[in-house]
Amino acid sequence: MLHQQAPEIILYCAVGFGTALACAAAAARRTMAFRKAVHWPSVRGKIIKSDAFHCKYGSFCRIRYAFVVGHEITGTTPRLSGNWFWTSTQMDAFVARYPVDQSVEVFYDPENPRRNCLDREDRGGLLPLWVGAALAVICTALLAWGLLAVTPMTP
């Protein structure tokens, strides 16, 4: 009986561990970006769009800013940790920090100025990725254990 469910168990485990790996990779990538961003130079820029909107699917924000490093660049990455916020109140407070036409300090990667941000210290979006990775591993392990535990072993 176990050999009949083996492909199913392998599929569940692959999806679960794949999700965990994707979350961990994204968190690690962003963590490395934080380490590099500490050394990025900055220039003055200007907020050209700043809004938050709420719908039945969740809350979203959009902040765009323009700055010049050789030529004008439009940035859309207000914080390196991503656009995920624990609550819509936190998101609204973040968006309120950047009203349209406000002058802002823009941090940019000198090797690739299109890699830039306004806030290089807010790490609030990293925790959900690490938690997601941990939960995916735990849930996958419990699912595999549960499937193996209820499946009778027959030769």
N, C-alpha and C positions, 0 to 999 in steps of 0.2 A: 504494500500500500504506500509505503514511504517513497518508493521509486516512482510511483505515479504522480506524487505531489512535488517531487524534486524540482521540476522546471518552474512550478509556481513559487516555491520557496526561494529559488535562485532569483527569479524575477523581482519579488518583493524586496529581497535583500539588495539587489543591484540598484533598484530605484531609491531605496532608503539611504544606502551608503553613497550613492551618486548625489543625492540631495545634500547630504552632510558634507561631502567633498566640495560641492559647488559653493555652499555657504562659507565653509572654512577658507576656500581659495579667495572668495570675494573679500572676506574680512582680512585675510593676510595681505592681499593686494592693497587694500585701503590703509592698513596699518603701515605698510612700507611707504605709501604715498605721504602719510603724515610725517614720517621720519625725513623724507626728502624735502617736504614743503617747509620745514623749519629753516632751511637755508635759502629759500627762494627770495629773490628781490621783490620789491613792490613798486607800483606806480599809482598815480591817482586815476580814477575812473569815474563813471557816472552811471547811476541806475537809470535804465530806460524802460523797464517794465517790472512791476512788483505787484503780485496779487495772490490771494489764497481763495480757493473755492471748495465748497463742500457739497457733496451729493450723496445719494444712498450707497454708493460704492466706496466712499471714503473721502478723505480730505487731501487736497493737492495744493502745492504752491509752485509758483513760477516767478523766478527772479532773473532778469537779464540786465547785463551791464556792459558798457563799452569802455575800452581803454586803448591806448596806443603804445605799442612796442614795435617800432619800425613801420607798422601800418595799423589801421584800426581793427580791433578784434572785438567780437561780441562774445561775452562769456555767459554761460548758463549753469555754472557750478558754484552756487553760493557757499556751500560747505563740502569739504572733502568726504565727510562721512555719509553723504547722500541726502536725499529728500525725505527720508523716513523720520517721523516724529512719534513719540509715545502717545501724545494727545493732540487734538486739533487746537487746543489752547496754546500749547508749546509752539505749534507751527504758526499760529496767528501772531504770537509774540515775536517770533523770528522774522516773519515777513514785515512786521511793523518797524523793525530796525532799519529797513531799507526802502524808504519812500522814493517814488519816482523823482528824478532830478537831483537826488542827493549825491554829493561827492563822496567817493569811497576809496579805500585803499584796496588795490587788487594785487594779490600775490600770484606770481607766474613762474613757470619753469623756464629758465633761460635757454635750455636746450629745445624746448617746444612751448612757446608762449600760449598756444591753444590749450595747454594744460594749466589751469588757473583756478583761483577761488577767492572768495571774500573772507571766509572764516576758516583758518587753518588749524584752529584749536578745538572746535566743537566735535567731540567724538561720540555724540549721542546715537548716531546711526550704526556704530560698530557692534554694540552689545546685542542687538537683535540678530545679527548675522552669526555671532558666536553661539548665542542661545539656540538659534535655529539649527546649527550644526550639531550641537549637543543633543537636542531633542530628536533630531533625525536618527542619530546613532542609537540613542536609548530606545526609541519606538521600534526601529528596525530590529534591534536585538531582542526586544520583548516579543515582537511579532514572530520572528524566526523561532524563538524558544517556545512560544505558544503553539505554533504549527507543528513543531517537532514533538512537543509533549502530548498533544492530543492525537497524533497519528500513530496508530498501532504499528509496531515493528514486525514485519513478516519476512521470512526468508525468501 
